[in-house]
């Protein structure tokens, strides 16, 4: 592990000076390698999926783990999208001139070495490796033991791309052991080699990283996402957004976990929305009012509010107004992603102003909480903290900045 850190630090120094064309050549070659080795990736993933199923993992977990031809194609497309972005390194964020003639620029620079610790989803290997490279950073990746064979096969494609462009293989390294002690070593910083840690996984992983890390962390708690339906909401839209937010993919951090229905539209909206979810195979856990909408509704318990199900289960509650909806979200949410369905623009503005979530949506599915959907190509994760990076962590969020000052002999009195 110490060797990985030292090699990453050397690679980071080189990448900081690597021009955009070389990085983009590597990204394109990585995409090509993934396409050429799609069969190998599927075979490796089949081993992981079979082990997960044999171990009794939930369907949602198996879905996160599974690679399909479409998901493999999306990985290569994501790399090409990253390559198409302007290189952030060296871009001038701001520039001004002082009265004494000093010209000052704030310029983007790489962070250095980024440690990424993730679980189950093998595609994170591509997202993390590609984004770190584009931003001029070296990456040390530690995937979950459940995706061991998949991540190794994907990493080989990334290394092949680095070789084509003549970049050091240490630019993107994969921790070569399942031993949990390796995580602890990364959290210690590997003797100062790692500049920042990005965790992407369940609550237990993120809490461990935040509690034990001796280097800065891009905070990312679970995605306890809410959707609030206001009386002014178009009914068909409310049904569509509830279904898509919850069931498009139940195991992602942008999946809906709690649906809030305004009391003012209980007679018109509650039953159609709840029935649509139930008919689609989703378990609904509701309060007393929600239970009257359909006999299939399961009584909700206190622990269901603020719970990340990551499955075809949703908690549904009736609230008196937008203020109670926001209060509930503040008390039980995770500041990840929350949405409102309303035609009343004033109410939507109140919702946006009252909440401090990283992502807020008006009349759109919570499943749009994704860097790719934001036009960022890909993301390492959704940061819910307030420092440096917030929301989807893409290329620009993986940079820092420095001040460059140009003078002509000024001295300070």
FIFIVO-311349 format. One record per residue (C-alpha): residue in three letters; x, y, z; chain. Coordinates in nm, 4 decimals, always signed. Example, Ala and Ser with C-alpha at 12.3 -4.5 7.8 and 13.67 -1.06 7.14 Angstrom:
<nodes>
  aa       c1       c2       c3 ch
 ala  +1.2300  -0.4500  +0.7800  A
 ser  +1.3670  -0.1060  +0.7140  A
</nodes>
This chain:
<nodes>
  aa       c1       c2       c3 ch
 unk  +0.0000  +0.0000  +0.0000  A
 unk  +0.2855  +0.2379  +0.0756  A
 unk  +0.4272  +0.1565  -0.2668  A
 unk  +0.0947  +0.2382  -0.4310  A
 unk  +0.0911  +0.5742  -0.2567  A
 unk  +0.4458  +0.6640  -0.3583  A
 unk  +0.3842  +0.5610  -0.7195  A
 unk  +0.0611  +0.7625  -0.7293  A
 unk  +0.2397  +1.0710  -0.5997  A
 unk  +0.5021  +1.0421  -0.8761  A
 unk  +0.2297  +0.9918  -1.1366  A
 unk  +0.0356  +1.2928  -1.0065  A
 unk  +0.3352  +1.5193  -1.0567  A
 unk  +0.3575  +1.4034  -1.4180  A
 unk  -0.0150  +1.4317  -1.4822  A
 unk  -0.0198  +1.7888  -1.3573  A
 unk  +0.2019  +1.8736  -1.6561  A
 unk  +0.0333  +1.6437  -1.9090  A
 unk  -0.1448  +1.8246  -2.1898  A
 unk  -0.5105  +1.7718  -2.2732  A
 unk  -0.4480  +1.5798  -2.5954  A
 unk  -0.2550  +1.3061  -2.4164  A
 unk  -0.5207  +1.2672  -2.1508  A
 unk  -0.7959  +1.2572  -2.4106  A
 unk  -0.6020  +1.0001  -2.6134  A
 unk  -0.5867  +0.7790  -2.3052  A
 unk  -0.9598  +0.8210  -2.2377  A
 unk  -1.0483  +0.7311  -2.5967  A
 unk  -0.8217  +0.4265  -2.5821  A
 unk  -0.9852  +0.3192  -2.2542  A
 unk  -1.3277  +0.3433  -2.4159  A
 unk  -1.2059  +0.1346  -2.7083  A
 unk  -1.0583  -0.1281  -2.4765  A
 unk  -1.3862  -0.1587  -2.2856  A
 unk  -1.5745  -0.2149  -2.6102  A
 unk  -1.3181  -0.4649  -2.7399  A
 unk  -1.3179  -0.6599  -2.4126  A
 unk  -1.6916  -0.6483  -2.3443  A
 unk  -1.7076  -1.0280  -2.3454  A
 unk  -1.4326  -1.0498  -2.0848  A
 unk  -1.6094  -0.7933  -1.8679  A
 unk  -1.9370  -0.9843  -1.8857  A
 unk  -1.7634  -1.3105  -1.7954  A
 unk  -1.5852  -1.1573  -1.4975  A
 unk  -1.9050  -0.9909  -1.3814  A
 unk  -2.0959  -1.3188  -1.4069  A
 unk  -1.8639  -1.4645  -1.1417  A
 unk  -1.9404  -1.1771  -0.9040  A
 unk  -2.3150  -1.1873  -0.9699  A
 unk  -2.3325  -1.5629  -0.9144  A
 unk  -2.1483  -1.5267  -0.5825  A
 unk  -2.3809  -1.2440  -0.4737  A
 unk  -2.6910  -1.4444  -0.5576  A
 unk  -2.5544  -1.7515  -0.3808  A
 unk  -2.4835  -1.5328  -0.0781  A
 unk  -2.8449  -1.4188  -0.0600  A
 unk  -2.7856  -1.0583  -0.1623  A
 unk  -3.0985  -0.8508  -0.2281  A
 unk  -3.2237  -0.8001  -0.5857  A
 unk  -3.1402  -0.4299  -0.5578  A
 unk  -2.7808  -0.5120  -0.4604  A
 unk  -2.7484  -0.7608  -0.7455  A
 unk  -2.8827  -0.4953  -0.9846  A
 unk  -2.6139  -0.2488  -0.8743  A
 unk  -2.3513  -0.5167  -0.9250  A
 unk  -2.4667  -0.6428  -1.2644  A
 unk  -2.3081  -0.5378  -1.5917  A
 unk  -2.5199  -0.5582  -1.9068  A
 unk  -2.4223  -0.4811  -2.2676  A
 unk  -2.6054  -0.1498  -2.2268  A
 unk  -2.4163  -0.0601  -1.9089  A
 unk  -2.0851  -0.1530  -2.0666  A
 unk  -2.1681  +0.0677  -2.3649  A
 unk  -2.2577  +0.3464  -2.1203  A
 unk  -1.9156  +0.3147  -1.9558  A
 unk  -1.7319  +0.3648  -2.2837  A
 unk  -1.9668  +0.6479  -2.3800  A
 unk  -1.9001  +0.8118  -2.0445  A
 unk  -1.5252  +0.8064  -2.1040  A
 unk  -1.5700  +0.9691  -2.4430  A
 unk  -1.7965  +1.2315  -2.2893  A
 unk  -1.5270  +1.3113  -2.0326  A
 unk  -1.2690  +1.3406  -2.3103  A
 unk  -1.4937  +1.5865  -2.4947  A
 unk  -1.4967  +1.8326  -2.2054  A
 unk  -1.2559  +2.1230  -2.1942  A
 unk  -0.9498  +2.0483  -1.9853  A
 unk  -1.0073  +2.2197  -1.6498  A
 unk  -0.6381  +2.2286  -1.5568  A
 unk  -0.4906  +2.5719  -1.6165  A
 unk  -0.8244  +2.7407  -1.6873  A
 unk  -0.8612  +3.0881  -1.5398  A
 unk  -1.1552  +3.1056  -1.2978  A
 unk  -1.1211  +3.4781  -1.2330  A
 unk  -0.8791  +3.7598  -1.3144  A
 unk  -0.8417  +4.1184  -1.1950  A
 unk  -0.5891  +4.3988  -1.1583  A
 unk  -0.5063  +4.5793  -0.8363  A
 unk  -0.4543  +4.9586  -0.8164  A
 unk  -0.0800  +4.8978  -0.7757  A
 unk  -0.0671  +4.7234  -1.1135  A
 unk  -0.0501  +4.3640  -0.9896  A
 unk  -0.2434  +4.1312  -1.2195  A
 unk  -0.3967  +3.8385  -1.0321  A
 unk  -0.5464  +3.5172  -1.1699  A
 unk  -0.7226  +3.2322  -0.9945  A
 unk  -0.6281  +2.9198  -1.1920  A
 unk  -0.7540  +2.5603  -1.1670  A
 unk  -0.4978  +2.3017  -1.0589  A
 unk  -0.5219  +1.9270  -0.9894  A
 unk  -0.5907  +1.8091  -0.6353  A
 unk  -0.3079  +1.5534  -0.6595  A
 unk  -0.3830  +1.1955  -0.5501  A
 unk  -0.7442  +1.0953  -0.4947  A
 unk  -0.8403  +0.7813  -0.3055  A
 unk  -1.1791  +0.6421  -0.4048  A
 unk  -1.3417  +0.3755  -0.1871  A
 unk  -1.6588  +0.2270  -0.3321  A
 unk  -1.8913  -0.0694  -0.3021  A
 unk  -2.0678  -0.3077  -0.5398  A
 unk  -2.0971  -0.0915  -0.8517  A
 unk  -1.8134  -0.1889  -1.0884  A
 unk  -1.8846  +0.1030  -1.3241  A
 unk  -1.7497  +0.3402  -1.0581  A
 unk  -1.4050  +0.2130  -1.1607  A
 unk  -1.4514  +0.3839  -1.4972  A
 unk  -1.6154  +0.7000  -1.3654  A
 unk  -1.3536  +0.7558  -1.0973  A
 unk  -1.0531  +0.6674  -1.3115  A
 unk  -1.1652  +0.8740  -1.6093  A
 unk  -1.2643  +1.1838  -1.4141  A
 unk  -0.9489  +1.1849  -1.2025  A
 unk  -0.7309  +1.1540  -1.5120  A
 unk  -0.9106  +1.4347  -1.6972  A
 unk  -0.8579  +1.6638  -1.3966  A
 unk  -0.4877  +1.5763  -1.3863  A
 unk  -0.5061  +1.3623  -1.0725  A
 unk  -0.3711  +1.0186  -0.9931  A
 unk  -0.6272  +0.7767  -0.8490  A
 unk  -0.6069  +0.4891  -0.6045  A
 unk  -0.9267  +0.2847  -0.6295  A
 unk  -1.0542  +0.0376  -0.3739  A
 unk  -1.3621  -0.1469  -0.4964  A
 unk  -1.5901  -0.3706  -0.2945  A
 unk  -1.5026  -0.7354  -0.2465  A
 unk  -1.8348  -0.8299  -0.4082  A
 unk  -1.7238  -0.6752  -0.7390  A
 unk  -1.3676  -0.8059  -0.7179  A
 unk  -1.3530  -0.9799  -1.0563  A
 unk  -1.5481  -0.7075  -1.2383  A
 unk  -1.3386  -0.4158  -1.1167  A
 unk  -1.0137  -0.5942  -1.1981  A
 unk  -1.1294  -0.6636  -1.5546  A
 unk  -1.2387  -0.3017  -1.6005  A
 unk  -0.9159  -0.1698  -1.4511  A
 unk  -0.7164  -0.3654  -1.7072  A
 unk  -0.8988  -0.1697  -1.9788  A
 unk  -0.8042  +0.1586  -1.8122  A
 unk  -0.4394  +0.0544  -1.7888  A
 unk  -0.4454  -0.0405  -2.1555  A
 unk  -0.5612  +0.3113  -2.2380  A
 unk  -0.2867  +0.4668  -2.0279  A
 unk  -0.0289  +0.2570  -2.2124  A
 unk  -0.1562  +0.3698  -2.5524  A
 unk  -0.1097  +0.7344  -2.4527  A
 unk  +0.2276  +0.6737  -2.2881  A
 unk  +0.1029  +0.7758  -1.9451  A
 unk  +0.2190  +0.5999  -1.6263  A
 unk  +0.0170  +0.2977  -1.5177  A
 unk  +0.0323  +0.4371  -1.1645  A
 unk  -0.2035  +0.7151  -1.2774  A
 unk  -0.4952  +0.4801  -1.2013  A
 unk  -0.4200  +0.2050  -0.9527  A
 unk  -0.6497  -0.0592  -0.8077  A
 unk  -0.5846  -0.1827  -0.4551  A
 unk  -0.4769  -0.5436  -0.5161  A
 unk  -0.6263  -0.6995  -0.2043  A
 unk  -0.9636  -0.7595  -0.0444  A
 unk  -0.8129  -0.7158  +0.3003  A
 unk  -1.0106  -0.4508  +0.4908  A
 unk  -0.6895  -0.3226  +0.6447  A
 unk  -0.6146  -0.1638  +0.3081  A
 unk  -0.9057  +0.0738  +0.3633  A
 unk  -0.7624  +0.1808  +0.6962  A
 unk  -0.4264  +0.2483  +0.5325  A
 unk  -0.5914  +0.4656  +0.2685  A
 unk  -0.7799  +0.6593  +0.5360  A
 unk  -0.4494  +0.7272  +0.7102  A
 unk  -0.3286  +0.8958  +0.3903  A
 unk  -0.0546  +0.6473  +0.2956  A
 unk  +0.2225  +0.8545  +0.4487  A
 unk  +0.0906  +1.1778  +0.3032  A
 unk  +0.0444  +1.0440  -0.0488  A
 unk  -0.3370  +1.0818  -0.0640  A
 unk  -0.4798  +1.4343  -0.0806  A
 unk  -0.8508  +1.3556  -0.0564  A
 unk  -1.0780  +1.0535  -0.0060  A
 unk  -1.4065  +1.0029  -0.1915  A
 unk  -1.6339  +0.7332  -0.0439  A
 unk  -1.9149  +0.5883  -0.2515  A
 unk  -2.1289  +0.3280  -0.0831  A
 unk  -2.3644  +0.2572  +0.2023  A
 unk  -2.3969  +0.4388  +0.5321  A
 unk  -2.1577  +0.2101  +0.7209  A
 unk  -1.8780  +0.2716  +0.4695  A
 unk  -1.9311  +0.6473  +0.4588  A
 unk  -1.9493  +0.6756  +0.8380  A
 unk  -1.6268  +0.4793  +0.8748  A
 unk  -1.4522  +0.7014  +0.6214  A
 unk  -1.5733  +1.0218  +0.7855  A
 unk  -1.4846  +0.8998  +1.1359  A
 unk  -1.1444  +0.7480  +1.0600  A
 unk  -1.0004  +0.9534  +0.7742  A
 unk  -0.6908  +1.1602  +0.8422  A
 unk  -0.7208  +1.3392  +0.5084  A
 unk  -1.0057  +1.5547  +0.3703  A
 unk  -1.3222  +1.3692  +0.2625  A
 unk  -1.5867  +1.4589  +0.0068  A
 unk  -1.8877  +1.3936  +0.2307  A
 unk  -2.1509  +1.1625  +0.0877  A
 unk  -2.4217  +1.0226  +0.3099  A
 unk  -2.7050  +0.8025  +0.1927  A
 unk  -2.9628  +0.9305  -0.0517  A
 unk  -3.2811  +0.9699  +0.1516  A
 unk  -3.4670  +1.1459  -0.1282  A
 unk  -3.8137  +1.2986  -0.0935  A
 unk  -4.0853  +1.3926  -0.3396  A
 unk  -4.3543  +1.6379  -0.2225  A
 unk  -4.6836  +1.6564  -0.4138  A
 unk  -4.8593  +1.9944  -0.3798  A
 unk  -5.2323  +2.0463  -0.4519  A
 unk  -5.1419  +2.2412  -0.7654  A
 unk  -4.9552  +1.9396  -0.9072  A
 unk  -5.0720  +1.7924  -1.2362  A
 unk  -5.2024  +1.4479  -1.1365  A
 unk  -5.0602  +1.2569  -1.4329  A
 unk  -4.7236  +1.4209  -1.3759  A
 unk  -4.7309  +1.3356  -1.0061  A
 unk  -4.7988  +0.9691  -1.0840  A
 unk  -4.5244  +0.9543  -1.3472  A
 unk  -4.2663  +1.1248  -1.1270  A
 unk  -4.3446  +0.9076  -0.8248  A
 unk  -4.3105  +0.5897  -1.0316  A
 unk  -3.9910  +0.6974  -1.2051  A
 unk  -3.8292  +0.8433  -0.8933  A
 unk  -3.8885  +0.5224  -0.6977  A
 unk  -3.8795  +0.2364  -0.9468  A
 unk  -3.6602  +0.3237  -1.2462  A
 unk  -3.3673  +0.1908  -1.0444  A
 unk  -3.4337  +0.1305  -0.6769  A
 unk  -3.0725  +0.0774  -0.5723  A
 unk  -2.9216  +0.4149  -0.6633  A
 unk  -2.8720  +0.7088  -0.4286  A
 unk  -3.1150  +0.9230  -0.6291  A
 unk  -3.4054  +0.6813  -0.5789  A
 unk  -3.7115  +0.8142  -0.3973  A
 unk  -3.7436  +0.6869  -0.0403  A
 unk  -4.0228  +0.9046  +0.1031  A
 unk  -4.3285  +1.0473  -0.0728  A
 unk  -4.5083  +1.3413  +0.0890  A
 unk  -4.8661  +1.4195  -0.0154  A
 unk  -5.0241  +1.7535  +0.0743  A
 unk  -5.3471  +1.7204  +0.2723  A
 unk  -5.5062  +1.9619  +0.0290  A
 unk  -5.4934  +1.7014  -0.2489  A
 unk  -5.5633  +1.3834  -0.0528  A
 unk  -5.9027  +1.3440  -0.2238  A
 unk  -5.7607  +1.3862  -0.5741  A
 unk  -5.3968  +1.2715  -0.5722  A
 unk  -5.3359  +1.0273  -0.2882  A
 unk  -5.5191  +0.7197  -0.4139  A
 unk  -5.4031  +0.7378  -0.7797  A
 unk  -5.0387  +0.7825  -0.6819  A
 unk  -5.0421  +0.5113  -0.4144  A
 unk  -5.2278  +0.2654  -0.6370  A
 unk  -4.9850  +0.3237  -0.9223  A
 unk  -4.6916  +0.2412  -0.6953  A
 unk  -4.8622  -0.0691  -0.5548  A
 unk  -4.9693  -0.1932  -0.8975  A
 unk  -4.6091  -0.1540  -1.0165  A
 unk  -4.4906  -0.3905  -0.7427  A
 unk  -4.3740  -0.1347  -0.4880  A
 unk  -4.4445  -0.1861  -0.1186  A
 unk  -4.6028  +0.1247  +0.0320  A
 unk  -4.5634  +0.1988  +0.4026  A
 unk  -4.8008  +0.4760  +0.4995  A
 unk  -4.9458  +0.6746  +0.7863  A
 unk  -5.3099  +0.6334  +0.8889  A
 unk  -5.4452  +0.8571  +0.6138  A
 unk  -5.2390  +0.6810  +0.3474  A
 unk  -5.3625  +0.3429  +0.4696  A
 unk  -5.7193  +0.4438  +0.3811  A
 unk  -5.6205  +0.4818  +0.0150  A
 unk  -5.5657  +0.1098  -0.0450  A
 unk  -5.5850  -0.2014  +0.1749  A
 unk  -5.2444  -0.3113  +0.0459  A
 unk  -5.0695  -0.0233  +0.2242  A
 unk  -4.8527  -0.1413  +0.5151  A
 unk  -4.8551  +0.0682  +0.8347  A
 unk  -4.5462  +0.2846  +0.8557  A
 unk  -4.3260  +0.2820  +1.1646  A
 unk  -4.1180  +0.5691  +1.2986  A
 unk  -3.8046  +0.4016  +1.1620  A
 unk  -3.9417  +0.4234  +0.8051  A
 unk  -3.9069  +0.8030  +0.8026  A
 unk  -3.5466  +0.8786  +0.7119  A
 unk  -3.4699  +0.5234  +0.5992  A
 unk  -3.2852  +0.4412  +0.2766  A
 unk  -3.4615  +0.1299  +0.1477  A
 unk  -3.2677  +0.0901  -0.1794  A
 unk  -3.5455  -0.1475  -0.2798  A
 unk  -3.9032  -0.1408  -0.4119  A
 unk  -4.0292  +0.0058  -0.0844  A
 unk  -4.1413  +0.3634  -0.0189  A
 unk  -4.2677  +0.5487  +0.2878  A
 unk  -4.5672  +0.7764  +0.2252  A
 unk  -4.6886  +1.0511  +0.4581  A
 unk  -4.9577  +1.3191  +0.4419  A
 unk  -4.8435  +1.6702  +0.5407  A
 unk  -5.0496  +1.9835  +0.5994  A
 unk  -4.8593  +2.2205  +0.3692  A
 unk  -4.5252  +2.2980  +0.2047  A
 unk  -4.3811  +2.4187  +0.5356  A
 unk  -4.4538  +2.0874  +0.7092  A
 unk  -4.3118  +1.9049  +0.4069  A
 unk  -3.9870  +2.1004  +0.4348  A
 unk  -3.9752  +2.0467  +0.8101  A
 unk  -4.0123  +1.6720  +0.7625  A
 unk  -3.7389  +1.6692  +0.4986  A
 unk  -3.5044  +1.8692  +0.7217  A
 unk  -3.5651  +1.6263  +1.0087  A
 unk  -3.5446  +1.3011  +0.8140  A
 unk  -3.3563  +1.3735  +0.4910  A
 unk  -2.9877  +1.3478  +0.4124  A
 unk  -2.9453  +1.6770  +0.2191  A
 unk  -2.8940  +1.4733  -0.0976  A
 unk  -3.1860  +1.5228  -0.3404  A
 unk  -3.5427  +1.6416  -0.2846  A
 unk  -3.8162  +1.7342  -0.5310  A
 unk  -4.1530  +1.9089  -0.5510  A
 unk  -4.4389  +1.8519  -0.7955  A
 unk  -4.6356  +2.1750  -0.8293  A
 unk  -4.7698  +2.4115  -1.0921  A
 unk  -4.7657  +2.6937  -0.8372  A
 unk  -4.4323  +2.8680  -0.8962  A
 unk  -4.4509  +3.0546  -0.5642  A
 unk  -4.4797  +2.7307  -0.3680  A
 unk  -4.1927  +2.5806  -0.5649  A
 unk  -3.9797  +2.8849  -0.4820  A
 unk  -4.0685  +2.8457  -0.1126  A
 unk  -3.9625  +2.4807  -0.1271  A
 unk  -3.6273  +2.5735  -0.2858  A
 unk  -3.5599  +2.8541  -0.0394  A
 unk  -3.6472  +2.6491  +0.2685  A
 unk  -3.4278  +2.3466  +0.1948  A
 unk  -3.0494  +2.3187  +0.1833  A
 unk  -3.0197  +1.9904  -0.0044  A
 unk  -2.7360  +1.9510  -0.2528  A
 unk  -2.9899  +1.8984  -0.5336  A
 unk  -3.3460  +2.0336  -0.5539  A
 unk  -3.5832  +1.9592  -0.8415  A
 unk  -3.9121  +2.1097  -0.9531  A
 unk  -4.1393  +1.8855  -1.1627  A
 unk  -3.8639  +1.6356  -1.2389  A
 unk  -3.7668  +1.2892  -1.1189  A
 unk  -3.5189  +1.2527  -0.8346  A
 unk  -3.3348  +1.0011  -1.0535  A
 unk  -3.1857  +1.2946  -1.2445  A
 unk  -2.9447  +1.3334  -0.9493  A
 unk  -2.6544  +1.2193  -1.1612  A
 unk  -2.3471  +1.3868  -1.3064  A
 unk  -2.4125  +1.2449  -1.6512  A
 unk  -2.7650  +1.3850  -1.6509  A
 unk  -2.6222  +1.7220  -1.5439  A
 unk  -2.4037  +1.7269  -1.8547  A
 unk  -2.0889  +1.6521  -1.6548  A
 unk  -2.0115  +1.3292  -1.8428  A
 unk  -1.9868  +1.1192  -1.5305  A
 unk  -1.9439  +1.1558  -1.1584  A
 unk  -1.7579  +0.9960  -0.8727  A
 unk  -2.0541  +1.0510  -0.6433  A
 unk  -2.2945  +1.3058  -0.4973  A
 unk  -2.1338  +1.5162  -0.2247  A
 unk  -2.3709  +1.6317  +0.0476  A
 unk  -2.1201  +1.8443  +0.2375  A
 unk  -2.0819  +2.2191  +0.1908  A
 unk  -1.7102  +2.2627  +0.1370  A
 unk  -1.5382  +2.2606  -0.2007  A
 unk  -1.7529  +2.0048  -0.3854  A
 unk  -2.1291  +1.9726  -0.3560  A
 unk  -2.3771  +1.7715  -0.5604  A
 unk  -2.2372  +1.5634  -0.8482  A
 unk  -1.8581  +1.5420  -0.8190  A
 unk  -1.7302  +1.5786  -1.1747  A
 unk  -1.4161  +1.7062  -1.3435  A
 unk  -1.4210  +2.0631  -1.2113  A
 unk  -1.4930  +1.9456  -0.8564  A
 unk  -1.1762  +1.7338  -0.8708  A
 unk  -0.9585  +2.0410  -0.9013  A
 unk  -0.8343  +2.3033  -0.6598  A
 unk  -0.6910  +2.6405  -0.7566  A
 unk  -0.3916  +2.8634  -0.7059  A
 unk  -0.3353  +3.2351  -0.7392  A
 unk  -0.0914  +3.3532  -1.0038  A
 unk  +0.0264  +3.7079  -0.9570  A
 unk  +0.2054  +3.9082  -1.2289  A
 unk  +0.3947  +4.2250  -1.1477  A
 unk  +0.6592  +4.4558  -1.2916  A
 unk  +0.8733  +4.5168  -0.9875  A
 unk  +0.6162  +4.6185  -0.7229  A
 unk  +0.7331  +4.6194  -0.3630  A
 unk  +0.5117  +4.6454  -0.0561  A
 unk  +0.5523  +4.9437  +0.1750  A
</nodes>
